[in-house]
């Protein structure tokens, strides 16, 4: 039996990423999805649950890396001294700026940068706490973790998918595709263990059943999962929704529910000194 400590978990992560059957997400993808993504995320309880786990301090400066439209940056800004919100999608950052204006929040600094950029040149700087929420979709996980670890004075929080995450396996089955969402949280945890980081882990659970104004909204809502489809796949996709969409109180909903789980993993800087 192979010793888990002898496994190159960063290489295992890279191989698992290559096996995934979900589309690669580029800046243009996120620019296009920014409005609906921001709106849908606000309706869920994820941000509230994440903030509760972190229990932020008024004195903290926080880095929210790959912040999206500010799902966490905005609520955190109400509890900490300052937030630096970083993302590579201009549309996401524009939506965050709008939310800051709408809510009167003035302690969020917004920067455009990616995981691969030079963070020093981007002007990110050191922070008390670094957060990467559902955003560690990188090819070199070890490098990304070390960047977060090096920029945080006190603590690092990351969150990632458990099992299928937000992907609806029923849709993939209906279309006729295999669903492999890529490496989930256990890869992150095992790599941290190998790096000598003694991390904590807990889970956020969402009981998910989204409602839609009409059939067309429902059909558009899940296309991001599968990406481009052949005509035959498109037909199967439409058939799936026609089979499962039901009208309830003037809104449309799928006749099944999904449980989505996210793993939140964090560690204190002072208790981890053996980063191999």
VOFIFI-951621 format. One record per residue (C-alpha): chain; residue number from 1; x, y, z. Coordinates in Angstrom, 3 decimals, m for minus. Example, Ala and Ser with C-alpha at 12.3 -4.5 7.8 and 13.67 -1.06 7.14 Angstrom:
{torpa 'A'; 1; {12.300; m4.500; 7.800}} {torpa 'A'; 2; {13.670; m1.060; 7.140}} 
end
This chain:
{torpa 'A'; 1; {0.000; 0.000; 0.000}} {torpa 'A'; 2; {1.436; 3.347; m1.033}} {torpa 'A'; 3; {2.176; 5.851; 1.724}} {torpa 'A'; 4; {m0.141; 8.861; 1.274}} {torpa 'A'; 5; {2.765; 11.109; 2.253}} {torpa 'A'; 6; {4.796; 9.861; m0.686}} {torpa 'A'; 7; {2.148; 10.779; m3.285}} {torpa 'A'; 8; {2.750; 13.946; m5.300}} {torpa 'A'; 9; {m0.669; 15.459; m4.676}} {torpa 'A'; 10; {0.035; 18.468; m6.855}} {torpa 'A'; 11; {0.659; 16.157; m9.801}} {torpa 'A'; 12; {m2.428; 14.094; m8.915}} {torpa 'A'; 13; {m4.405; 17.367; m8.899}} {torpa 'A'; 14; {m3.072; 18.301; m12.353}} {torpa 'A'; 15; {m3.995; 14.897; m13.779}} {torpa 'A'; 16; {m7.484; 15.047; m12.261}} {torpa 'A'; 17; {m7.959; 18.516; m13.745}} {torpa 'A'; 18; {m7.113; 17.112; m17.177}} {torpa 'A'; 19; {m9.767; 14.406; m16.788}} {torpa 'A'; 20; {m12.638; 16.773; m16.001}} {torpa 'A'; 21; {m15.526; 16.888; m18.469}} {torpa 'A'; 22; {m16.781; 20.375; m17.569}} {torpa 'A'; 23; {m15.840; 23.387; m19.740}} {torpa 'A'; 24; {m12.750; 25.493; m19.057}} {torpa 'A'; 25; {m13.735; 28.902; m17.652}} {torpa 'A'; 26; {m12.045; 31.863; m19.368}} {torpa 'A'; 27; {m12.357; 35.580; m18.507}} {torpa 'A'; 28; {m14.821; 35.967; m21.403}} {torpa 'A'; 29; {m17.009; 33.228; m19.905}} {torpa 'A'; 30; {m17.159; 35.004; m16.554}} {torpa 'A'; 31; {m17.693; 38.395; m18.211}} {torpa 'A'; 32; {m20.751; 36.994; m19.964}} {torpa 'A'; 33; {m22.071; 35.258; m16.854}} {torpa 'A'; 34; {m21.414; 38.091; m14.395}} {torpa 'A'; 35; {m24.979; 39.512; m14.103}} {torpa 'A'; 36; {m26.805; 36.198; m13.617}} {torpa 'A'; 37; {m24.048; 34.709; m11.467}} {torpa 'A'; 38; {m24.100; 37.661; m9.082}} {torpa 'A'; 39; {m27.887; 37.666; m8.829}} {torpa 'A'; 40; {m28.206; 33.921; m8.240}} {torpa 'A'; 41; {m25.410; 33.804; m5.659}} {torpa 'A'; 42; {m27.040; 36.533; m3.597}} {torpa 'A'; 43; {m30.182; 34.414; m3.246}} {torpa 'A'; 44; {m28.345; 31.532; m1.579}} {torpa 'A'; 45; {m27.083; 31.202; 1.986}} {torpa 'A'; 46; {m23.472; 30.441; 1.090}} {torpa 'A'; 47; {m22.037; 33.888; 1.882}} {torpa 'A'; 48; {m23.776; 34.100; 5.246}} {torpa 'A'; 49; {m22.551; 30.623; 6.190}} {torpa 'A'; 50; {m18.984; 31.408; 5.073}} {torpa 'A'; 51; {m18.849; 34.640; 7.082}} {torpa 'A'; 52; {m20.150; 32.799; 10.142}} {torpa 'A'; 53; {m17.381; 30.200; 9.849}} {torpa 'A'; 54; {m14.682; 32.869; 9.539}} {torpa 'A'; 55; {m16.068; 35.071; 12.353}} {torpa 'A'; 56; {m14.176; 38.140; 11.046}} {torpa 'A'; 57; {m12.518; 40.772; 13.264}} {torpa 'A'; 58; {m12.906; 44.531; 12.913}} {torpa 'A'; 59; {m9.140; 44.974; 12.805}} {torpa 'A'; 60; {m8.532; 42.628; 9.877}} {torpa 'A'; 61; {m7.439; 43.447; 6.370}} {torpa 'A'; 62; {m8.764; 40.743; 4.038}} {torpa 'A'; 63; {m7.757; 39.620; 0.553}} {torpa 'A'; 64; {m10.634; 38.099; m1.439}} {torpa 'A'; 65; {m8.827; 36.423; m4.335}} {torpa 'A'; 66; {m10.910; 35.717; m7.441}} {torpa 'A'; 67; {m13.729; 37.618; m5.754}} {torpa 'A'; 68; {m16.243; 37.531; m8.607}} {torpa 'A'; 69; {m19.000; 40.087; m8.129}} {torpa 'A'; 70; {m18.259; 40.452; m4.430}} {torpa 'A'; 71; {m20.430; 37.716; m2.961}} {torpa 'A'; 72; {m18.049; 37.641; 0.019}} {torpa 'A'; 73; {m16.235; 40.957; m0.363}} {torpa 'A'; 74; {m19.369; 43.003; 0.354}} {torpa 'A'; 75; {m20.493; 41.206; 3.539}} {torpa 'A'; 76; {m16.912; 41.010; 4.800}} {torpa 'A'; 77; {m16.469; 44.753; 4.278}} {torpa 'A'; 78; {m19.134; 45.294; 6.932}} {torpa 'A'; 79; {m17.137; 43.327; 9.505}} {torpa 'A'; 80; {m13.455; 44.130; 8.829}} {torpa 'A'; 81; {m11.185; 47.155; 8.440}} {torpa 'A'; 82; {m10.598; 46.708; 4.716}} {torpa 'A'; 83; {m11.017; 44.270; 1.828}} {torpa 'A'; 84; {m8.906; 43.947; m1.303}} {torpa 'A'; 85; {m11.075; 42.285; m3.956}} {torpa 'A'; 86; {m9.198; 40.787; m6.909}} {torpa 'A'; 87; {m10.520; 39.140; m10.064}} {torpa 'A'; 88; {m9.567; 38.712; m13.727}} {torpa 'A'; 89; {m13.091; 39.414; m15.037}} {torpa 'A'; 90; {m13.782; 43.070; m15.791}} {torpa 'A'; 91; {m17.547; 42.478; m15.791}} {torpa 'A'; 92; {m17.427; 40.880; m12.349}} {torpa 'A'; 93; {m15.428; 43.804; m10.977}} {torpa 'A'; 94; {m17.821; 46.294; m12.565}} {torpa 'A'; 95; {m20.722; 44.559; m10.848}} {torpa 'A'; 96; {m18.824; 44.730; m7.554}} {torpa 'A'; 97; {m18.274; 48.457; m8.046}} {torpa 'A'; 98; {m22.005; 48.877; m8.641}} {torpa 'A'; 99; {m22.807; 47.006; m5.441}} {torpa 'A'; 100; {m20.391; 49.194; m3.486}} {torpa 'A'; 101; {m22.122; 52.313; m4.806}} {torpa 'A'; 102; {m25.569; 50.875; m4.101}} {torpa 'A'; 103; {m24.705; 49.913; m0.528}} {torpa 'A'; 104; {m22.423; 52.846; 0.320}} {torpa 'A'; 105; {m19.432; 50.600; 1.048}} {torpa 'A'; 106; {m16.115; 52.442; 0.783}} {torpa 'A'; 107; {m13.533; 50.083; 2.322}} {torpa 'A'; 108; {m13.181; 47.695; m0.635}} {torpa 'A'; 109; {m10.160; 48.162; m2.898}} {torpa 'A'; 110; {m10.756; 46.567; m6.314}} {torpa 'A'; 111; {m7.915; 45.208; m8.449}} {torpa 'A'; 112; {m7.826; 43.299; m11.722}} {torpa 'A'; 113; {m5.392; 40.366; m11.583}} {torpa 'A'; 114; {m5.320; 36.592; m11.971}} {torpa 'A'; 115; {m3.814; 33.678; m10.081}} {torpa 'A'; 116; {m0.961; 33.568; m12.571}} {torpa 'A'; 117; {m0.072; 37.280; m12.372}} {torpa 'A'; 118; {2.729; 38.762; m10.286}} {torpa 'A'; 119; {0.770; 39.825; m7.199}} {torpa 'A'; 120; {3.500; 42.187; m6.056}} {torpa 'A'; 121; {3.397; 44.088; m9.337}} {torpa 'A'; 122; {m0.408; 44.065; m9.193}} {torpa 'A'; 123; {m0.188; 45.921; m5.876}} {torpa 'A'; 124; {m2.053; 43.358; m3.804}} {torpa 'A'; 125; {0.212; 43.572; m0.750}} {torpa 'A'; 126; {0.115; 41.706; 2.565}} {torpa 'A'; 127; {m3.173; 41.090; 4.418}} {torpa 'A'; 128; {m4.147; 39.677; 7.776}} {torpa 'A'; 129; {m6.388; 37.055; 6.171}} {torpa 'A'; 130; {m6.458; 35.634; 2.630}} {torpa 'A'; 131; {m9.601; 34.064; 1.170}} {torpa 'A'; 132; {m10.083; 32.050; m2.008}} {torpa 'A'; 133; {m13.746; 31.096; m2.195}} {torpa 'A'; 134; {m14.700; 28.502; m4.822}} {torpa 'A'; 135; {m11.954; 29.912; m7.022}} {torpa 'A'; 136; {m8.974; 27.544; m6.827}} {torpa 'A'; 137; {m9.544; 26.242; m10.346}} {torpa 'A'; 138; {m5.858; 26.474; m11.153}} {torpa 'A'; 139; {m3.462; 24.081; m12.843}} {torpa 'A'; 140; {m0.727; 24.416; m10.210}} {torpa 'A'; 141; {m2.474; 24.103; m6.856}} {torpa 'A'; 142; {0.689; 24.097; m4.758}} {torpa 'A'; 143; {1.844; 27.376; m6.280}} {torpa 'A'; 144; {m1.553; 29.010; m5.701}} {torpa 'A'; 145; {m1.690; 27.823; m2.089}} {torpa 'A'; 146; {1.793; 29.170; m1.406}} {torpa 'A'; 147; {0.862; 32.554; m2.893}} {torpa 'A'; 148; {m2.108; 32.751; m0.543}} {torpa 'A'; 149; {m0.059; 31.538; 2.394}} {torpa 'A'; 150; {2.739; 34.038; 1.769}} {torpa 'A'; 151; {0.402; 37.010; 1.507}} {torpa 'A'; 152; {m1.510; 36.283; 4.738}} {torpa 'A'; 153; {m0.218; 37.329; 8.153}} {torpa 'A'; 154; {m2.707; 35.435; 10.303}} {torpa 'A'; 155; {m4.909; 32.936; 8.478}} {torpa 'A'; 156; {m5.928; 31.485; 5.090}} {torpa 'A'; 157; {m9.386; 30.266; 4.066}} {torpa 'A'; 158; {m10.176; 28.350; 0.903}} {torpa 'A'; 159; {m13.392; 26.673; m0.208}} {torpa 'A'; 160; {m14.048; 24.205; m2.959}} {torpa 'A'; 161; {m16.495; 21.623; m4.254}} {torpa 'A'; 162; {m17.481; 18.349; m2.626}} {torpa 'A'; 163; {m18.286; 15.536; m5.081}} {torpa 'A'; 164; {m20.219; 17.068; m8.043}} {torpa 'A'; 165; {m20.430; 20.517; m6.483}} {torpa 'A'; 166; {m22.932; 22.765; m8.325}} {torpa 'A'; 167; {m23.171; 20.490; m11.369}} {torpa 'A'; 168; {m26.445; 18.668; m11.985}} {torpa 'A'; 169; {m25.588; 15.050; m12.794}} {torpa 'A'; 170; {m29.123; 14.443; m14.110}} {torpa 'A'; 171; {m28.527; 16.967; m16.876}} {torpa 'A'; 172; {m25.268; 15.325; m17.916}} {torpa 'A'; 173; {m26.935; 11.900; m17.917}} {torpa 'A'; 174; {m29.803; 13.239; m20.015}} {torpa 'A'; 175; {m27.460; 14.838; m22.537}} {torpa 'A'; 176; {m25.423; 11.645; m22.714}} {torpa 'A'; 177; {m22.205; 12.936; m21.236}} {torpa 'A'; 178; {m20.045; 11.700; m18.395}} {torpa 'A'; 179; {m19.771; 14.150; m15.529}} {torpa 'A'; 180; {m16.345; 14.600; m13.985}} {torpa 'A'; 181; {m16.251; 17.973; m12.219}} {torpa 'A'; 182; {m12.535; 17.632; m11.544}} {torpa 'A'; 183; {m10.702; 17.260; m8.218}} {torpa 'A'; 184; {m12.746; 18.065; m5.142}} {torpa 'A'; 185; {m11.774; 19.173; m1.635}} {torpa 'A'; 186; {m9.930; 16.016; m0.592}} {torpa 'A'; 187; {m7.175; 16.774; m3.112}} {torpa 'A'; 188; {m6.731; 20.219; m1.545}} {torpa 'A'; 189; {m6.647; 18.771; 1.954}} {torpa 'A'; 190; {m4.177; 16.036; 1.048}} {torpa 'A'; 191; {m1.839; 18.528; m0.615}} {torpa 'A'; 192; {m1.966; 20.776; 2.456}} {torpa 'A'; 193; {m1.145; 17.777; 4.643}} {torpa 'A'; 194; {1.813; 16.945; 2.410}} {torpa 'A'; 195; {2.983; 20.566; 2.641}} {torpa 'A'; 196; {2.965; 20.370; 6.428}} {torpa 'A'; 197; {m0.089; 22.596; 6.802}} {torpa 'A'; 198; {m2.423; 21.401; 9.560}} {torpa 'A'; 199; {m5.763; 22.519; 8.192}} {torpa 'A'; 200; {m9.287; 22.553; 9.574}} {torpa 'A'; 201; {m12.294; 21.632; 7.453}} {torpa 'A'; 202; {m16.054; 22.047; 7.683}} {torpa 'A'; 203; {m18.896; 22.003; 5.186}} {torpa 'A'; 204; {m21.562; 24.340; 3.876}} {torpa 'A'; 205; {m24.678; 22.562; 2.609}} {torpa 'A'; 206; {m27.210; 24.111; 0.247}} {torpa 'A'; 207; {m30.592; 22.522; m0.429}} {torpa 'A'; 208; {m30.955; 23.727; m3.981}} {torpa 'A'; 209; {m34.111; 24.116; m6.048}} {torpa 'A'; 210; {m34.055; 27.222; m8.221}} {torpa 'A'; 211; {m37.239; 28.740; m9.656}} {torpa 'A'; 212; {m37.606; 30.335; m13.097}} {torpa 'A'; 213; {m39.930; 32.886; m14.679}} {torpa 'A'; 214; {m40.491; 30.754; m17.761}} {torpa 'A'; 215; {m39.218; 27.758; m19.720}} {torpa 'A'; 216; {m36.638; 29.791; m21.661}} {torpa 'A'; 217; {m35.045; 31.122; m18.488}} {torpa 'A'; 218; {m34.807; 27.576; m17.161}} {torpa 'A'; 219; {m33.147; 26.333; m20.347}} {torpa 'A'; 220; {m30.590; 29.161; m20.316}} {torpa 'A'; 221; {m29.802; 28.752; m16.637}} {torpa 'A'; 222; {m27.864; 25.491; m16.895}} {torpa 'A'; 223; {m26.043; 25.817; m20.210}} {torpa 'A'; 224; {m22.898; 26.962; m18.411}} {torpa 'A'; 225; {m22.567; 23.451; m16.978}} {torpa 'A'; 226; {m22.202; 21.632; m20.280}} {torpa 'A'; 227; {m20.977; 24.297; m22.706}} {torpa 'A'; 228; {m21.447; 23.855; m26.447}} {torpa 'A'; 229; {m23.720; 20.988; m27.472}} {torpa 'A'; 230; {m24.325; 19.068; m30.666}} {torpa 'A'; 231; {m27.866; 19.236; m32.142}} {torpa 'A'; 232; {m28.641; 15.808; m30.662}} {torpa 'A'; 233; {m27.324; 16.820; m27.239}} {torpa 'A'; 234; {m29.354; 20.017; m27.428}} {torpa 'A'; 235; {m32.498; 18.000; m28.106}} {torpa 'A'; 236; {m31.821; 15.740; m25.118}} {torpa 'A'; 237; {m31.120; 18.801; m22.977}} {torpa 'A'; 238; {m34.443; 20.421; m23.921}} {torpa 'A'; 239; {m36.287; 17.128; m23.442}} {torpa 'A'; 240; {m34.884; 16.858; m19.910}} {torpa 'A'; 241; {m36.269; 20.247; m18.931}} {torpa 'A'; 242; {m39.602; 19.631; m20.627}} {torpa 'A'; 243; {m39.897; 16.384; m18.676}} {torpa 'A'; 244; {m39.012; 17.838; m15.274}} {torpa 'A'; 245; {m40.242; 21.456; m15.306}} {torpa 'A'; 246; {m43.433; 22.049; m13.332}} {torpa 'A'; 247; {m45.315; 25.240; m12.527}} {torpa 'A'; 248; {m45.630; 26.150; m8.864}} {torpa 'A'; 249; {m47.231; 29.401; m7.601}} {torpa 'A'; 250; {m46.665; 31.112; m10.926}} {torpa 'A'; 251; {m42.991; 30.103; m11.166}} {torpa 'A'; 252; {m41.306; 27.187; m12.881}} {torpa 'A'; 253; {m39.188; 24.692; m11.004}} {torpa 'A'; 254; {m37.549; 21.322; m11.638}} {torpa 'A'; 255; {m39.410; 18.488; m9.940}} {torpa 'A'; 256; {m36.320; 17.362; m8.019}} {torpa 'A'; 257; {m34.015; 18.953; m5.466}} {torpa 'A'; 258; {m30.249; 18.855; m5.224}} {torpa 'A'; 259; {m27.920; 19.053; m2.256}} {torpa 'A'; 260; {m24.785; 21.076; m2.971}} {torpa 'A'; 261; {m21.868; 20.884; m0.540}} {torpa 'A'; 262; {m18.827; 23.125; m0.266}} {torpa 'A'; 263; {m15.784; 22.406; 1.865}} {torpa 'A'; 264; {m14.254; 25.329; 3.753}} {torpa 'A'; 265; {m10.626; 24.668; 4.663}} {torpa 'A'; 266; {m8.511; 27.006; 6.776}} {torpa 'A'; 267; {m5.297; 27.219; 8.725}} {torpa 'A'; 268; {m3.491; 29.611; 11.085}} {torpa 'A'; 269; {m0.088; 30.801; 9.977}} {torpa 'A'; 270; {1.569; 30.438; 13.378}} {torpa 'A'; 271; {0.796; 26.721; 13.717}} {torpa 'A'; 272; {2.231; 25.676; 10.338}} {torpa 'A'; 273; {5.955; 25.994; 9.926}} {torpa 'A'; 274; {6.918; 22.994; 7.821}} {torpa 'A'; 275; {5.802; 23.962; 4.311}} {torpa 'A'; 276; {7.488; 21.393; 2.138}} 
end
